[in-house]
Amino acid sequence: MRRCHLMPLYFFRIRTADGTSICNDGAEFPDRDAAWKEMTRVCADMISGVSRQLQENAEWQIELLDETKSPIFRIRLVAKTL
């Protein structure tokens, strides 16, 4: 039986050099703008720890997925040797 949502359901996916992680516990937000604000808040909370561990020529990203788990927003942190 599918649960009826009053608000759209969103998921977070974090990609690192070590692998990908999807939060299977979706979060409800009234709209995409509210979901974006939460994603940026989560990213800000995580980024200092991520940046201290980021290796040369590596990438970290967080994505916001819709109910079908299709990405709608992505924030990337890239360490690149020039």
C-alpha atoms as a printed R data frame, in Angstrom:
   type eleno elety resid chain resno      x      y       z
1  ATOM     1    CA   MET     A     1  0.000  0.000   0.000
2  ATOM     2    CA   ARG     A     2  1.452  3.382  -1.042
3  ATOM     3    CA   ARG     A     3  1.455  6.150   1.499
4  ATOM     4    CA   CYS     A     4 -0.328  9.316   0.408
5  ATOM     5    CA   HIS     A     5  1.916 12.391   0.723
6  ATOM     6    CA   LEU     A     6  0.506 15.826   1.307
7  ATOM     7    CA   MET     A     7  3.778 17.373   0.135
8  ATOM     8    CA   PRO     A     8  6.301 16.213  -2.455
9  ATOM     9    CA   LEU     A     9  8.860 13.690  -1.240
10 ATOM    10    CA   TYR     A    10 12.580 14.332  -1.854
11 ATOM    11    CA   PHE     A    11 15.739 12.292  -1.274
12 ATOM    12    CA   PHE     A    12 19.416 13.167  -0.862
13 ATOM    13    CA   ARG     A    13 22.215 11.338  -2.666
14 ATOM    14    CA   ILE     A    14 25.834 11.912  -1.716
15 ATOM    15    CA   ARG     A    15 28.591 10.822  -4.081
16 ATOM    16    CA   THR     A    16 32.191 10.464  -3.007
17 ATOM    17    CA   ALA     A    17 35.254  8.821  -4.501
18 ATOM    18    CA   ASP     A    18 34.481  5.857  -2.219
19 ATOM    19    CA   GLY     A    19 30.940  5.333  -3.495
20 ATOM    20    CA   THR     A    20 27.395  6.612  -3.560
21 ATOM    21    CA   SER     A    21 24.900  6.857  -0.765
22 ATOM    22    CA   ILE     A    22 21.154  7.513  -1.057
23 ATOM    23    CA   CYS     A    23 19.084  8.423   1.939
24 ATOM    24    CA   ASN     A    24 16.103  6.095   1.577
25 ATOM    25    CA   ASP     A    25 14.120  8.030   4.154
26 ATOM    26    CA   GLY     A    26 12.567 10.722   2.036
27 ATOM    27    CA   ALA     A    27 11.843 14.183   3.353
28 ATOM    28    CA   GLU     A    28  8.715 16.151   2.568
29 ATOM    29    CA   PHE     A    29  8.985 19.785   1.488
30 ATOM    30    CA   PRO     A    30  6.225 22.072   0.236
31 ATOM    31    CA   ASP     A    31  8.074 22.823  -3.027
32 ATOM    32    CA   ARG     A    32 11.398 22.717  -4.867
33 ATOM    33    CA   ASP     A    33 12.540 26.025  -3.367
34 ATOM    34    CA   ALA     A    34 12.117 24.700   0.174
35 ATOM    35    CA   ALA     A    35 13.920 21.483  -0.801
36 ATOM    36    CA   TRP     A    36 16.781 23.534  -2.313
37 ATOM    37    CA   LYS     A    37 17.121 25.581   0.890
38 ATOM    38    CA   GLU     A    38 17.332 22.409   2.972
39 ATOM    39    CA   MET     A    39 19.872 20.896   0.584
40 ATOM    40    CA   THR     A    40 22.106 23.983   0.870
41 ATOM    41    CA   ARG     A    41 21.783 23.883   4.665
42 ATOM    42    CA   VAL     A    42 22.781 20.197   4.756
43 ATOM    43    CA   CYS     A    43 25.660 20.894   2.367
44 ATOM    44    CA   ALA     A    44 26.909 23.788   4.514
45 ATOM    45    CA   ASP     A    45 26.836 21.561   7.599
46 ATOM    46    CA   MET     A    46 28.889 18.863   5.852
47 ATOM    47    CA   ILE     A    47 31.308 20.819   3.673
48 ATOM    48    CA   SER     A    48 34.003 21.663   6.246
49 ATOM    49    CA   GLY     A    49 34.464 17.999   7.116
50 ATOM    50    CA   VAL     A    50 34.353 16.957   3.470
51 ATOM    51    CA   SER     A    51 36.880 19.568   2.334
52 ATOM    52    CA   ARG     A    52 39.400 18.504   4.998
53 ATOM    53    CA   GLN     A    53 39.286 14.921   3.689
54 ATOM    54    CA   LEU     A    54 39.057 15.651  -0.048
55 ATOM    55    CA   GLN     A    55 41.986 14.219  -1.993
56 ATOM    56    CA   GLU     A    56 43.659 15.797  -5.018
57 ATOM    57    CA   ASN     A    57 41.696 15.275  -8.252
58 ATOM    58    CA   ALA     A    58 38.651 14.028  -6.368
59 ATOM    59    CA   GLU     A    59 35.033 15.089  -6.340
60 ATOM    60    CA   TRP     A    60 32.240 15.175  -3.775
61 ATOM    61    CA   GLN     A    61 28.647 15.991  -4.611
62 ATOM    62    CA   ILE     A    62 25.230 16.084  -3.062
63 ATOM    63    CA   GLU     A    63 22.078 15.744  -5.152
64 ATOM    64    CA   LEU     A    64 18.454 16.341  -4.401
65 ATOM    65    CA   LEU     A    65 16.215 13.697  -5.980
66 ATOM    66    CA   ASP     A    66 12.487 13.854  -6.611
67 ATOM    67    CA   GLU     A    67  9.958 11.137  -5.732
68 ATOM    68    CA   THR     A    68 11.097  9.027  -8.696
69 ATOM    69    CA   LYS     A    69 14.702  9.440  -7.449
70 ATOM    70    CA   SER     A    70 15.614 11.531 -10.493
71 ATOM    71    CA   PRO     A    71 18.102 14.319  -9.713
72 ATOM    72    CA   ILE     A    72 16.780 17.880  -9.769
73 ATOM    73    CA   PHE     A    73 19.618 19.781  -8.033
74 ATOM    74    CA   ARG     A    74 23.335 19.070  -7.620
75 ATOM    75    CA   ILE     A    75 26.125 20.781  -5.681
76 ATOM    76    CA   ARG     A    76 29.686 19.687  -6.505
77 ATOM    77    CA   LEU     A    77 32.990 20.188  -4.729
78 ATOM    78    CA   VAL     A    78 35.940 19.413  -7.001
79 ATOM    79    CA   ALA     A    79 39.627 19.321  -6.091
80 ATOM    80    CA   LYS     A    80 41.655 19.566  -9.276
81 ATOM    81    CA   THR     A    81 45.363 19.744  -9.987
82 ATOM    82    CA   LEU     A    82 46.020 22.421 -12.604
